[in-house]
Amino acid sequence: MTERIILGIDPGTNVMGYGVLKVVGRKPEMLALGVIDLHRYADHYLKLGHIFERVSGIIEEYLPDELAIEAPFFGKNVQSMLKLGRAQGVAMAAAIKHQVPITEYAPMKIKMAITGVGTASKEQVADMLRRMLHLNAEELGKYLDATDALAAAYCHYLQLDRPVSDVKYKSWKDFANRNSERVKR
């Protein structure tokens, strides 16, 4: 059986979550879950340096085959968005340095993959992960940033070995019109 290690990251400028998922065949198992606490660093550039060091250390410890990272969402505060994008970029740079392929997922896609609802709360995502991975509440810890990171890894696991289509559809109606033999009317 093939084995894959997937590192999931939920970028943050104060707390960055990470989760490590081991997949043997089609069976996922959580290896690690935690956060990189950046509160003690007042300087943003020191935070970025610490992110690079810690993500590199996690990569060196677990040797992931792939990185699944949550894309920054577009908020109202442009400065916060820029800082979050920098944190994500530094985590990606650590993966690139270690030659770990990166896949980026929108927050709504991750939530949809885990709960079936793109607007699910962090608590709902954590509870579904607990059920799917057969974990107890204590194993998930208190940081929802960590479970969000594990959700990114699990979302990536769900995408593995799925055929990718080159065909793009504008809507469900467009899909139905182009695939009338596959759609019951």
C-alpha positions as CSV (number, residue, x, y, z in Angstrom):
1,M,0.0,0.0,0.0
2,T,1.1,3.5,-0.7
3,E,1.7,5.9,2.1
4,R,1.4,9.7,1.9
5,I,2.0,12.3,4.5
6,I,0.0,15.5,4.1
7,L,0.9,18.7,6.0
8,G,-2.0,21.1,6.4
9,I,-1.5,24.7,7.3
10,D,-4.0,27.4,8.4
11,P,-1.9,30.6,8.0
12,G,-2.1,33.2,10.7
13,T,-0.1,36.2,12.0
14,N,-0.8,35.5,15.7
15,V,-1.6,31.8,15.6
16,M,-0.7,29.5,12.7
17,G,-2.3,26.0,12.8
18,Y,-0.8,22.9,11.4
19,G,-2.0,19.3,11.1
20,V,-0.3,16.2,9.8
21,L,-2.3,13.5,8.1
22,K,-0.9,10.0,7.2
23,V,-2.7,8.2,4.5
24,V,-2.1,4.5,4.0
25,G,-4.0,3.2,1.0
26,R,-7.4,5.0,1.5
27,K,-7.2,5.2,5.3
28,P,-6.3,8.6,6.8
29,E,-4.9,8.9,10.3
30,M,-3.9,12.1,12.2
31,L,-0.2,12.1,13.2
32,A,0.1,15.6,14.7
33,L,-1.9,18.7,15.4
34,G,-0.8,22.0,16.9
35,V,-0.2,25.7,16.6
36,I,2.7,28.0,16.1
37,D,2.0,30.7,18.7
38,L,3.3,34.1,17.5
39,H,1.9,36.4,20.2
40,R,5.3,36.9,21.9
41,Y,6.8,38.5,18.8
42,A,5.9,42.2,18.5
43,D,7.7,42.7,15.2
44,H,6.0,41.3,12.2
45,Y,9.3,40.4,10.5
46,L,10.3,38.3,13.5
47,K,7.0,36.5,13.3
48,L,7.7,35.7,9.6
49,G,11.2,34.4,10.5
50,H,9.7,32.2,13.3
51,I,7.1,30.8,10.9
52,F,9.8,29.8,8.4
53,E,11.8,28.1,11.1
54,R,8.9,26.2,12.7
55,V,7.3,25.1,9.4
56,S,10.8,23.9,8.2
57,G,11.1,22.0,11.5
58,I,7.7,20.4,11.1
59,I,8.6,19.4,7.5
60,E,11.9,18.0,8.7
61,E,10.2,16.0,11.4
62,Y,7.3,14.5,9.5
63,L,8.7,14.6,5.9
64,P,5.4,15.4,4.2
65,D,4.8,14.4,0.6
66,E,2.5,17.4,0.0
67,L,1.4,20.6,1.7
68,A,-2.2,21.7,1.7
69,I,-2.6,25.3,2.7
70,E,-5.6,27.5,3.2
71,A,-5.8,30.5,0.9
72,P,-6.2,33.9,2.6
73,F,-9.8,35.2,2.5
74,F,-10.6,38.7,1.3
75,G,-11.6,40.7,4.3
76,K,-12.3,44.4,4.8
77,N,-8.9,45.2,6.4
78,V,-6.3,45.4,3.7
79,Q,-3.4,45.6,6.1
80,S,-4.5,42.4,7.9
81,M,-4.9,40.7,4.5
82,L,-1.3,41.7,3.5
83,K,0.1,40.4,6.7
84,L,-1.8,37.1,6.4
85,G,-0.6,36.7,2.8
86,R,3.0,37.2,3.9
87,A,2.6,34.5,6.6
88,Q,1.2,32.2,4.0
89,G,4.0,33.0,1.6
90,V,6.7,32.3,4.2
91,A,5.1,28.9,5.0
92,M,5.0,28.1,1.3
93,A,8.7,29.2,1.0
94,A,9.6,26.7,3.7
95,A,7.8,24.0,1.7
96,I,9.5,25.0,-1.5
97,K,12.9,25.0,0.2
98,H,12.2,21.3,1.2
99,Q,10.8,20.5,-2.2
100,V,7.3,19.7,-0.9
101,P,4.6,20.3,-3.5
102,I,1.9,22.8,-2.5
103,T,-1.8,22.9,-3.1
104,E,-3.9,25.9,-2.0
105,Y,-7.5,25.6,-1.1
106,A,-10.1,28.3,-0.5
107,P,-11.6,28.3,3.0
108,M,-15.1,27.6,1.5
109,K,-13.8,24.6,-0.4
110,I,-12.2,23.1,2.7
111,K,-15.4,23.6,4.7
112,M,-17.5,22.1,1.9
113,A,-15.2,19.1,1.7
114,I,-15.4,18.4,5.4
115,T,-19.0,19.3,6.3
116,G,-20.8,19.6,3.0
117,V,-21.5,23.3,3.8
118,G,-19.2,26.0,2.6
119,T,-20.2,28.4,5.4
120,A,-19.8,25.9,8.3
121,S,-18.3,27.2,11.5
122,K,-14.9,26.3,12.8
123,E,-16.6,24.2,15.5
124,Q,-18.6,22.3,13.0
125,V,-15.4,21.5,11.0
126,A,-13.6,20.4,14.1
127,D,-16.5,18.1,15.1
128,M,-16.7,16.5,11.6
129,L,-13.0,15.9,11.7
130,R,-13.3,14.3,15.1
131,R,-16.0,11.9,13.7
132,M,-14.2,11.1,10.4
133,L,-10.9,10.4,12.0
134,H,-12.3,8.7,15.1
135,L,-10.7,11.1,17.6
136,N,-11.8,12.2,21.0
137,A,-12.2,15.9,21.8
138,E,-9.0,16.0,23.8
139,E,-7.0,14.9,20.8
140,L,-8.2,17.9,18.8
141,G,-7.1,20.4,21.4
142,K,-8.4,23.8,22.1
143,Y,-7.1,25.7,19.0
144,L,-9.5,25.8,16.1
145,D,-6.6,27.0,13.9
146,A,-5.1,23.6,14.3
147,T,-8.3,21.8,13.3
148,D,-8.6,24.2,10.3
149,A,-5.1,23.1,9.3
150,L,-6.0,19.4,9.7
151,A,-9.1,20.1,7.6
152,A,-7.0,21.5,4.8
153,A,-4.9,18.3,4.9
154,Y,-8.1,16.1,4.9
155,C,-9.6,18.2,2.0
156,H,-6.4,17.4,0.1
157,Y,-6.7,13.7,0.9
158,L,-10.2,13.7,-0.5
159,Q,-8.9,15.1,-3.8
160,L,-6.2,12.5,-4.2
161,D,-6.5,10.2,-7.2
162,R,-9.6,12.1,-8.5
163,P,-9.6,12.6,-12.2
164,V,-9.3,16.2,-13.2
165,S,-11.4,17.4,-16.1
166,D,-10.2,20.0,-18.6
167,V,-13.8,20.9,-19.2
168,K,-15.0,24.0,-17.4
169,Y,-18.7,24.7,-16.8
170,K,-20.3,28.1,-16.2
171,S,-23.1,26.7,-14.1
172,W,-25.1,23.6,-13.3
173,K,-27.4,24.4,-16.2
174,D,-24.4,24.5,-18.5
175,F,-23.2,21.1,-17.1
176,A,-26.7,19.6,-17.6
177,N,-27.0,21.0,-21.2
178,R,-23.6,19.5,-22.2
179,N,-24.2,16.2,-20.4
180,S,-27.8,15.5,-21.2
181,E,-27.2,11.7,-21.4
182,R,-25.9,11.8,-17.8
183,V,-28.6,14.0,-16.3
184,K,-32.1,12.7,-15.7
185,R,-34.8,15.3,-16.4
